[in-house]
Amino acid sequence: MNTYIYIAVMAGVTYLIRMLPFTLFRKKIRSPFFRSFLAYIPYAVLSAMTIPAIFYSTGNIATAIVGTVVAAVLAYFGKPLIVVALAASLAAFISGFIF
């Protein structure tokens, strides 16, 4: 029975988070500062969720750093996402044998 309560609470919280902005902000937001603030929220949330997962996914911080550096360098040079992901995974895998 506790599981159903947990699921109901999670569903309610998720619904409130998505519903409240629609009910509170009926007019168009005209403030440039607030609009730019809202524009960067998805990037900040995505980073906050992904960065810890990157460094704890391999079980070895050195291999995670190697994969992150490879991904950052390839992304900086504008390589496609599939190339960046595969190269970072391969670099972390190979560095696991070295470290």
Secondary structure, DSSP 8 states (H G I E B T S, - for coil): -HHHHHHHHHHHHHHHHHHHHHHH--S----HHHHHHHHHHHHHHHHHHHHHHHHHHSS-HHHHHHHHHHHHHHHHTT--HHHHHHHHHHHHHHHHHH-
